[in-house]
Amino acid sequence: MFDRSRCSGHLGAGITSRMDAEWIYESLENMTSGVDETQRQRIATHYGPPLTDQMVAAAEAHLGVKLPQAYIDLLKQINGGYTINTWIRFERVEQFHKVEELPGVGYSEGLDSECGSKYKQEEWEYPEGTLWITGDGHTGIFFDYRQCGPQGEPSVLWLDVEEEEEETIAENVAEFLAILEEQCQNPIRDEDEEEEDW
């Protein structure tokens, strides 16, 4: 179970915005260990360059929303990549959901790329006011701006467009990242278990 007791502050249930990115992201070195050069280059495209304020501003202008400060703080440490632990349990909905990658911004696989969030919004007809973060298309994790507006602090949503199901899995992005950080370091599901929740 997610241990909230080690967190302080007041960003929704006592969660701080400062996360240790190395506790969430698998390093590129680990991801490419033992693979050939073609695979290494493919994997490397999912990790962005060091984040700058100019990159954030450009991404926000392209996406039409203000990115949550907790997410920006994370990306300033590591600008996107694959997560250490794929299956995350969200106590709010008592289910596991897949979080294989958390994209950054300003590169070919980023949220603001040609095939990023705006493209997926149009391709899959996600609800207006949601921003795709990660997922396989018909299901995914989103920042939900529908209540707070594009300049506000979004909640985090799991959505299945084919089944027309959605669930709020975190009150805000800081809480979402804290859950990831905890379970990337202390997995509570075996990666080999049947993928029945995705």
N, C-alpha and C positions, 0 to 999 in steps of 0.2 A: 504494500500500500504506500502511496505517496506520503513522504514524511514532511509535513508542513512546518514542523517545530524548528527546523534548522534555518528557516527563512524569516526575514524580518521586513519591516516597511509596511506600506499600506496601499498596495496596488492590486486590490482584490484578494481577500482572504489572506492578507499578510504576506504577499509575494513581492520580492524585489525585482527590479527590471534588469539587474546585472547578472548575467549568466556566464559561466565558463564555457566558451565554445568548444574547447578541446574535450569537454565531457559529453558533448552532443554529437559532434562531427567525427567521423572516421577520417584519419589523415590520408592524404593522397598517397603517401608512401606505403601505408598499409594496404590501401585499396589496389595498388598496382604491383604489389609484391608477387613475383613469380609469373607475371603475364608478359606477353610479347609487346613489342613497341606499338603495334596497331591498337591493341586493347588499351595500352597505357594512354595513348593520345585520346582515345574515345572517352575514357574515364576522366581524364584531365579537363575535358571541356565542361564538366559539371562543377568545377571549382573556379571561382572568379578571382580577378586580381584584387589587390588591396582596395578597400572601399574608400571613396572620397566624398566630401560634401557635395561636390558637383555631380557625381554619379547618383547620389540620393535624390538631388533636386531634379535631375533628368528623368529618373525612374518615376518619381511622383507626378511629374508633368505628363508623362506618357500614360500612366495608369489612372490618373484622375483622382487619386486619393493621397492622404497623408499616411505614410507608413508608420506603424507604431514604433515609439522610441525604443521599446524593449527589443524589437526585431533589428532595428538599426544598430543598436549597441552590440547585438550578437554578430551581425555581419561585419562590423568594424574589426572584430577579432578574426573571423574566418568568413569570407564572402561566399557562402553557399557550399554545398557538397552533400555527400551521402552520410546518413546517420549511423551511429555505432550500433544501435538496436532498432530493428525494423518494427516490431509489434509493441504497441504502447497501450496500456490499459487506462482508460479514463473513468475514474470513479463516479463522475457525475452521471454517466450513462451505463456504468457497469459493463462495459464492452471493450474489446481490443480493436484498435484500428491501425492500419498500416501507415507508417511515416518513414518511408525509405529514403527520402531526400528532402532537404530544406534549401530551395534555391536562394541565391543572392540576387544582385542586380548589376547591370552594366557589362554583361558578357553574353555569349551566344546561347547559353542555356538558362539565362536569368529570367526572373519574373517579367522583366520589361523587354525581353527579346522578341524577335519576330514570331516565334512559336510559343511565347510565354502566356501570361495570364489573359491578356486581351484576346489573343487568338483562341484560346480554349473557351473563353466566355462566349464567343460567337459560334464556335464549332459545336459546343454542347448545350448552348442556350441555358446557362446557369442563371439563377435568379438575379435580377438587377440589384446592385448594391452589395454583391459578394465578390471577393477577390480570390481566385484559385491560388493555392500555395503548393500543394502536392497531391498526387493521386494518379489514377490510371485513366481518367477521362469521365467515365460514367459515375465514378465515386471519387471523393477527394476531401481534402481539408481546405477550409476557406477562412479568410478574415471576413467577418460579417458586419458591414457598415450600414445595414438597413435601418437600425434604430438610432445610431449615433451620427450618421451622415459622413460624407467623405473626409471631413477634417477631424472627426472624432476618434475615440478609442474603441476599436471593434472587439466584439467577442469572437470566439473561434468555433467554427461550425464543421460538422461532418455531414456530407450530402451525397445522396444516391439519386441521380436525376432519372434513371430508368424506373426505379421503384417509387419515386416521388416521396422519399423519406429524408428527413433532416433532423439533426440533434446538435444542440449546443454542448460542446465538450469542454469548454473553458470560458470563464467569465471575461477574460482578457488575454492578450498575447503573453504578458509576463507569466501568468499562471500556466498557460500552455507550455511555455519553454521550461518552466520549473519542473513540470511533470516529465517532460522529455529528458531533462538533465538527470533527474532522479533515476529514471528507469533505464537510461542508457548506461548508467553506472551500476545499477542493481536490477537487471532484467527479471521480470516475474513470469515470463512465458518462454518456453523452449522454442527456438527458431525452427525446429523440425516439426513442431506440432502442425496439425492439419489447419490450413488457412481458411477456416470456416467463417470468419467474421468480416472478410474483405470482399 
